[in-house]
Amino acid sequence: MRSNKKIDKFFVFFLAVVASSPAYAYIDPGSGSIILASVVAGFAMLRVAGKLYWRKLCTFFSRDKSASEPQAESGKLTKDDDRTES
């Protein structure tokens, strides 16, 4: 007999909701501030990670491959440079 996992998960969830009793508990301000700080830290982490990898992502999907070439060292002329050596 083959069992359907979605039905099994729903049945377990349904039993947990129906058979549970009230906890008569509360979240004090200290716990609330920890939860809020965790949410803010998560958004900050996502922003920093996005900022770090945005350029790599843009160069990966861009059609212009010149942006991915390394920059010339300072003081050396490149083939695109207009200046003449003196």
C-alpha positions in Angstrom: 0.0 0.0 0.0 1.4 3.4 -1.0 0.8 6.3 1.3 0.4 9.9 0.2 2.9 12.1 2.2 0.9 15.2 1.8 -2.1 13.6 3.5 0.1 12.2 6.2 1.6 15.6 7.0 -1.9 17.2 7.0 -3.2 14.5 9.3 -0.3 15.0 11.8 -0.8 18.8 11.7 -4.5 18.4 12.2 -4.0 16.1 15.2 -1.5 18.5 16.7 -3.9 21.4 16.4 -7.0 19.5 17.7 -5.2 17.7 20.5 -3.3 20.7 21.9 -4.2 22.4 25.1 -3.8 26.1 25.9 -0.3 26.9 27.3 -1.4 29.9 29.4 2.0 31.5 28.7 3.1 34.9 27.5 6.1 36.4 25.7 7.8 39.0 28.0 9.4 42.1 26.6 12.9 40.6 26.7 11.9 37.7 24.4 10.1 40.1 22.1 13.2 42.3 21.8 15.4 39.2 21.0 12.9 38.2 18.3 12.9 41.8 16.9 16.7 42.0 17.0 16.9 38.6 15.1 14.6 39.8 12.4 16.5 43.1 12.0 19.8 41.2 11.9 18.4 38.8 9.2 17.4 41.7 7.0 20.8 43.3 7.5 22.6 40.1 6.6 20.5 39.8 3.4 21.3 43.3 2.5 25.1 42.9 3.0 25.1 39.6 1.1 23.1 41.1 -1.7 25.5 44.1 -1.9 28.5 41.8 -2.0 27.2 39.6 -4.7 25.2 42.1 -6.8 28.2 43.0 -9.0 29.1 39.4 -9.6 25.5 38.6 -10.5 25.3 41.6 -12.9 28.6 40.7 -14.7 27.4 37.1 -15.0 24.2 38.1 -16.8 25.6 41.1 -18.7 26.3 40.9 -22.4 29.4 43.2 -22.2 32.3 41.0 -21.1 34.7 44.0 -20.7 33.4 44.7 -17.2 34.7 41.3 -16.0 38.3 42.0 -17.3 40.8 43.1 -14.6 41.7 46.7 -14.4 45.2 47.7 -15.6 47.8 48.4 -13.0 48.3 52.1 -12.1 51.0 53.8 -14.2 50.8 51.4 -17.1 49.1 52.3 -20.3 46.5 50.1 -21.9 45.6 49.7 -25.5 42.6 51.9 -25.1 44.6 54.7 -23.5 44.9 58.0 -25.5 48.0 59.2 -23.7 51.4 59.0 -25.3 54.5 57.9 -23.4 57.0 60.6 -22.6 
